[in-house]
Structure formats: C-alpha cells, structure tokens
Amino acid sequence: MKTINKLVLALFFFGTLLVKAADEIPPAPEDGGTGGVGPGGVASPIDMYVYMLSIVAVVFMMYYTKKLKSQKA
C-alpha cells in the first residue's frame, strides 16, 4: 500500500473512534439515584447528522481522488 493510503486509513480509523466516543453511556450515580428523567436536549443540531456527514465526506474524497487521477492520466 502506498503511504498516502495508510495515512488516510489511519485518519479514518481515528475519526471513527472520535465519533463513537460520544456514544458512551455515563456511569450510573453511586448514591442509588436513577438520575434525570430524560436524555436531555440535543447539544447541537449537527449531532443528528454525524453519520450522514461522515459518509458524504468519504464519497467526496473518493470522487475528487478519482477526478485527480483521471486528469493526470
């Protein structure tokens, strides 16, 4: 594999880890309480579209890579 492919793969892997880190469930309180009533409000509207934005970004990267390769040939 070329070095650039390894770099892109590593960045994609670490980006996935960062996206999945937000899905962790916080530990239950130790005092026996059940916590809040609901999940609370959404931090920002972009939170709902993180997966879709990631897929769109990968598609754009593949498109422009193919376009650049076809111009060089």
C-alpha positions as CSV (number, residue, x, y, z in Angstrom):
1,M,0.0,0.0,0.0
2,K,1.2,3.5,-0.7
3,T,2.0,5.8,2.3
4,I,-1.0,8.1,1.5
5,N,-3.4,5.2,1.6
6,K,-2.1,4.2,5.0
7,L,-2.4,7.7,6.2
8,V,-6.0,8.1,5.0
9,L,-6.9,4.7,6.6
10,A,-5.4,5.8,9.9
11,L,-7.2,9.1,9.9
12,F,-10.5,7.5,9.0
13,F,-10.0,5.0,11.9
14,F,-9.2,7.7,14.5
15,G,-12.1,9.8,13.2
16,T,-14.4,6.8,13.7
17,L,-13.1,6.4,17.2
18,L,-13.9,10.1,17.9
19,V,-17.4,9.8,16.6
20,K,-18.1,6.6,18.5
21,A,-16.7,8.1,21.8
22,A,-19.8,10.3,22.1
23,D,-22.0,7.2,22.2
24,E,-20.6,6.1,25.6
25,I,-23.2,5.9,28.3
26,P,-22.2,7.7,31.5
27,P,-22.0,5.5,34.6
28,A,-24.9,5.4,37.0
29,P,-24.7,7.5,40.1
30,E,-23.4,5.6,43.1
31,D,-25.8,7.1,45.6
32,G,-28.7,4.8,44.4
33,G,-30.4,7.6,42.5
34,T,-31.7,7.0,39.0
35,G,-30.5,10.2,37.5
36,G,-32.6,12.6,35.3
37,V,-36.0,12.0,33.8
38,G,-35.0,12.1,30.1
39,P,-32.0,12.2,27.9
40,G,-31.9,16.0,27.8
41,G,-31.8,18.3,24.9
42,V,-29.6,17.9,21.8
43,A,-26.3,19.7,22.2
44,S,-26.3,20.9,18.7
45,P,-28.4,20.1,15.6
46,I,-25.4,18.6,13.8
47,D,-25.4,15.7,16.2
48,M,-28.2,14.1,14.4
49,Y,-26.3,14.0,11.1
50,V,-22.8,12.9,12.1
51,Y,-23.0,9.6,10.4
52,M,-24.5,11.1,7.2
53,L,-21.9,13.8,7.1
54,S,-19.1,11.2,7.5
55,I,-20.4,9.2,4.6
56,V,-20.7,12.3,2.4
57,A,-17.2,13.3,3.3
58,V,-15.8,9.8,2.3
59,V,-17.8,10.0,-1.0
60,F,-16.4,13.4,-1.8
61,M,-12.9,12.2,-1.1
62,M,-13.3,9.2,-3.4
63,Y,-14.8,11.4,-6.1
64,Y,-12.0,14.0,-6.1
65,T,-9.3,11.3,-5.9
66,K,-10.7,9.7,-9.0
67,K,-11.1,13.0,-10.7
68,L,-7.5,13.9,-9.9
69,K,-6.2,10.5,-11.2
70,S,-8.1,10.9,-14.4
71,Q,-6.6,14.3,-15.1
72,K,-3.1,13.0,-14.5
73,A,-3.6,10.1,-17.0
